[in-house]
């Protein structure tokens, strides 16, 4: 883990309010392309969770484990900024398109 990155327990707390992993990567199991937000990703409902189906989310989403990348993107102010940083970290900006 890079220096200055929060431990996993702190990342889990911020996880449901971030949404970057629901917008940036492609998720083949769900047919979700790179850089396109998941259809279940909504705006903050005041509940602190962006996923509209969090309690019943698919197995591929349940198996996701927060890591140091989450610590880099979660503090950013908007989903757009978090998604862009996620793609930048992995060098995928060009593949994601505009």
C-alpha positions as CSV (number, residue, x, y, z in Angstrom):
1,X,0.0,0.0,0.0
2,X,1.4,3.4,-0.9
3,X,2.4,5.7,2.0
4,X,-0.4,8.0,3.2
5,X,-3.2,5.7,2.0
6,X,-6.0,4.9,4.5
7,X,-6.2,1.4,5.9
8,X,-8.8,-0.9,4.3
9,X,-11.3,-0.4,7.2
10,X,-11.4,3.3,6.4
11,X,-11.8,2.7,2.7
12,X,-14.8,0.4,3.3
13,X,-16.5,3.3,5.2
14,X,-16.2,5.7,2.3
15,X,-16.9,3.0,-0.3
16,X,-20.7,3.3,-0.8
17,X,-20.5,7.1,-1.2
18,X,-17.8,7.1,-3.9
19,X,-19.2,5.2,-6.9
20,X,-15.9,5.2,-8.9
21,X,-15.7,1.4,-9.2
22,X,-19.3,1.5,-10.5
23,X,-18.5,4.0,-13.2
24,X,-14.8,3.7,-14.3
25,X,-14.0,0.0,-14.9
26,X,-15.7,-2.2,-17.5
27,X,-17.7,-5.0,-15.8
28,X,-18.1,-7.8,-18.3
29,X,-20.5,-9.8,-16.1
30,X,-22.9,-6.9,-16.2
31,X,-22.2,-5.8,-19.8
32,X,-21.0,-2.4,-18.5
33,X,-18.4,-0.6,-20.7
34,X,-15.3,1.2,-19.5
35,X,-16.0,4.7,-18.3
36,X,-19.8,4.3,-18.3
37,X,-21.7,4.5,-15.0
38,X,-23.6,1.5,-14.0
39,X,-27.4,1.8,-14.6
40,X,-28.0,1.3,-10.8
41,X,-25.7,4.1,-9.9
42,X,-27.7,7.1,-8.7
43,X,-27.1,10.4,-7.0
44,X,-26.6,10.6,-3.3
45,X,-30.0,10.0,-1.7
46,X,-28.9,11.3,1.7
47,X,-28.4,7.7,2.7
48,X,-24.7,7.8,2.0
49,X,-25.0,5.2,-0.8
50,X,-24.9,5.8,-4.5
51,X,-26.0,2.3,-5.5
52,X,-29.7,2.0,-5.9
53,X,-29.5,-1.9,-5.5
54,X,-26.8,-2.0,-2.8
55,X,-28.6,-4.6,-0.6
56,X,-29.2,-6.8,-3.6
57,X,-26.2,-5.9,-5.7
58,X,-24.8,-8.6,-8.1
59,X,-22.1,-11.0,-6.9
60,X,-19.4,-9.2,-9.0
61,X,-20.1,-6.1,-7.0
62,X,-20.2,-7.9,-3.7
63,X,-16.7,-9.4,-4.4
64,X,-15.0,-6.0,-5.0
65,X,-12.5,-5.3,-2.3
66,X,-11.5,-1.6,-1.7
67,X,-7.8,-1.0,-2.1
68,X,-5.3,1.9,-2.3
69,X,-6.9,3.2,-5.5
70,X,-10.1,3.8,-3.5
71,X,-8.1,5.9,-1.1
72,X,-6.9,8.0,-4.1
73,X,-10.3,8.6,-5.6
74,X,-12.9,8.6,-2.8
75,X,-11.9,12.0,-1.4
76,X,-12.5,13.8,-4.8
77,X,-15.6,16.0,-4.8
78,X,-17.6,14.6,-7.7
79,X,-18.3,11.2,-9.4
80,X,-16.9,12.6,-12.6
81,X,-13.6,13.6,-10.9
82,X,-13.4,10.2,-9.1
83,X,-14.0,8.3,-12.4
84,X,-11.4,10.4,-14.3
85,X,-8.8,9.7,-11.6
86,X,-9.6,6.0,-11.5
87,X,-9.1,5.8,-15.3
88,X,-5.9,7.9,-15.0
89,X,-4.4,5.7,-12.4
90,X,-4.8,2.7,-14.7
91,X,-3.9,4.6,-17.9
92,X,-7.3,4.0,-19.4
93,X,-8.4,7.5,-20.2
94,X,-8.1,7.1,-24.0
95,X,-9.9,3.8,-24.0
96,X,-12.8,5.2,-22.1
97,X,-13.3,7.9,-24.7
98,X,-14.9,11.3,-24.1
